[in-house]
Amino acid sequence: MRVVWQLLAVLAVSMIGGQSVFAVKDNPWLTLALGGLTVAAALFVYAWMVGRTERRPVTELAREGSVAATGRGLLIGVAMFGAVIGNIALLGHYDIEGLGSVRGAVGLAGFMAAASVTEELLFRGVLFRVIEERAGTWFALVPTSVLFGAWHMANPNATLWGAAVITLGAGTMLAAAYAATRNLWVPIGIHFGWNYAASGLFSTEVSGNDTQQGLLDASTSGSTLISGGDFGPEASGYALLFGVLLTVAFLWLARRRGNLVPRRGRADRVDTTAVLPR
C-alpha cells in the first residue's frame, strides 16, 4: 500500500499543479510562480509521504549537496539536447530565423520544472526505487522505462516510435542516473535541462507538445528519424543514440560505485536510498 499512497500523493500534486500552470500559460510570471509552487509542493508531499509510510529519513532528497547535484544534472541535460539539436542542424533540418521571446522562455521555465520534478518523483522516486528494492536494478529498468514511455502516449502527436525512443533513451538513462548517484536531484536536473533546452532555448516541440516560443525563433524539418517529426527531437535517432550512451555510462558508474542492487534473496550489498558523496 505504500506504493499506492505515494503514487496517489504525487499524482494529486501533479494534476492540480499541472492544471493550474496550464490555466495561466499566457502569463509567463504566473506560470513561473505556479510552476515553482508545484515543484515545492511535490517535493514536500513526496518526502512527507515516503517518510510516513516507510518510517525512514528520505535520503534520496537530502538537502546536503542538492544544489550541486541538480546543477550537474542540468548541465548534462542541456548538453545532451545541445548535441542532438546540433546534429540535426548539421544535416540542415534545424533553422534559426532570429530571436524569439524572453517572456515565453520565462514561462516555460515554470512549466517544465513542474513537469520534470513530478515525473521524476513518480517514475524514479516511487516506481523504480520500490521495484529495485525487490527485483534488483537490472529488472527495475524495464517496467519503469516502459511505463515512462507509455505515459507520453497521451501527448499530442504521440507515436509508438516516439514512446519507444523515450523508453530506451530517456527512461533507462534517468533510472541509471538515479542508480549511479542514489539521489533524485541528478535525474531531476537532467530531465529539466533537456525539457527546458528543447522548449525555452531552442523552441522545439517537447514530447509532442507545441509549446510557446522560447529564446530562439526556429523550426525543425526532415524525417522523423532525423528531427523527430511532430513529436520533437525527443523522437529523433540522435536522442536515442545519446540516451543509450549515457545509460551505459551511468550504469558503469553505478557498478563501479557498488550501487547496483541485486535481486532480493542474495546478499544485500547496498542501501538503495543512501546518498553517496558524489
C-alpha positions, 0 to 999 in steps of 0.5 A: 500500500505504500506504493499506492499512497505515494503514487496517489500523493504525487499524482494529486500534486501533479494534476492540480499543479499541472492544471493550474500552470496550464490555466495561466500559460499566457502569463509567463510570471504566473506560470513561473510562480505556479510552476515553482509552487508545484515543484515545492509542493511535490517535493514536500508531499513526496518526502512527507509521504515516503517518510510516513509510510516507510518510517525512514529519513528520505535520503534520496532528497537530502538537502546536503549537496542538492544544489550541486547535484541538480546543477550537474544534472542540468548541465548534462541535460542541456548538453545532451539536447545541445548535441542532438539539436546540433546534429540535426542542424548539421544535416540542415533540418534545424533553422534559426530565423532570429530571436524569439521571446524572453517572456515565453522562455520565462514561462516555460521555465515554470512549466517544465520544472513542474513537469520534470520534478513530478515525473521524476518523483513518480517514475524514479522516486516511487516506481523504480526505487520500490521495484529495485528494492525487490527485483534488483536494478537490472529488472527495475529498468524495464517496467519503469522505462516502459511505463515512462514511455507509455505515459507520453502516449497521451501527448499530442502527436504521440507515436509508438516510435516516439514512446519507444525512443523515450523508453530506451533513451530517456527512461533507462538513462534517468533510472541509471542516473538515479542508480549511479548517484542514489539521489533524485536531484541528478535525474531531476536536473537532467530531465529539466535541462533537456525539457527546458533546452528543447522548449525555452532555448531552442523552441522545439516541440517537447514530447509532442507538445507545441509549446510557446516560443522560447529564446530562439525563433526556429523550426525543425524539418526532415524525417522523423528519424532525423528531427523527430517529426511532430513529436520533437527531437525527443523522437529523433535517432540522435536522442536515442543514440545519446540516451543509450550512451549515457545509460551505459555510462551511468550504469558503469558508474553505478557498478563501479560505485557498488550501487547496483542492487541485486535481486532480493534473496542474495546478499544485500550489498547496498542501501538503495536510498543512501546518498553517496558523496558524489 
